[in-house]
């Protein structure tokens, strides 16, 4: 029994004697777990009735009986440092590889790994939600979303800094895997400007070229004249960090469109975006587990909480 509890019980005992009651102790039943060796109770000698002293003892508490709650950190370094500060022999780290909500969570008071795995509360945690970058979130939110011609042209124009020039080996690889031709940034810029100029005109012709690209021609309705033809690449490369202040990754993007009643609807498809997030989370999990010397798991703890 700690000093605080003993002092509190003595104070309650004095009050109990004044009220013609007494403090007694209930010994822990054999074979039970998670209980102290003895439990103080307030007994009425006349009726034999007993009451728990816990509410009264809590009034005297100056510190929590155990650590609980979740600390949320903003960087992997802070996660590692804080876990290292609080860890016990039974602490563990879990990783969520949900590519839209990736996170690491350390459960400090996890179940005992010795003596048959005695249960613990699992209520003291440290949580690191990976901060997805603004650039990544912008591309993910627009992934596979249909846009009219002007909106798509403006989207590309706003994200032009994230377009990347493919090197020869990269272009060969993706063209072999996905077909078509990988466009250079200037090709996408030309496409964006051409789409914006022709935003109010109708498609007069649409041809698929031998390279896998498409060629769209627009016409002015009031004159019926064919305007400049615009080449539409089948894919391009973007370069951006998945996480805030993280390393930039290169992601292939397929470019798609649909024509109906002379109007064009555009959309793009990121190629396996979950792969880039999952790989980064796995690297961070390995680093955190190594730095704290704790076991790690992919998934979530069985107790409630984050």
Secondary structure as UniProt FT lines:
FT   HELIX           3..18
FT   TURN            19..20
FT   STRAND          22..27
FT   TURN            30..31
FT   STRAND          38..43
FT   TURN            45..47
FT   STRAND          50..52
FT   HELIX           54..58
FT   TURN            59..60
FT   STRAND          69..72
FT   HELIX           76..86
FT   TURN            89..90
FT   STRAND          92..96
FT   TURN            99..100
FT   STRAND          103..107
FT   TURN            108..109
FT   TURN            115..117
FT   STRAND          124..129
FT   HELIX           134..142
FT   TURN            143..144
FT   STRAND          147..148
FT   HELIX           149..158
FT   HELIX           160..162
FT   STRAND          163..164
FT   HELIX           168..178
FT   STRAND          182..183
FT   HELIX           185..197
FT   TURN            198..200
FT   STRAND          202..208
FT   TURN            210..211
FT   STRAND          214..220
FT   TURN            221..224
FT   STRAND          225..232
FT   STRAND          235..241
FT   TURN            244..245
FT   STRAND          248..260
FT   TURN            261..262
FT   STRAND          263..270
FT   HELIX           273..292
FT   STRAND          295..298
//
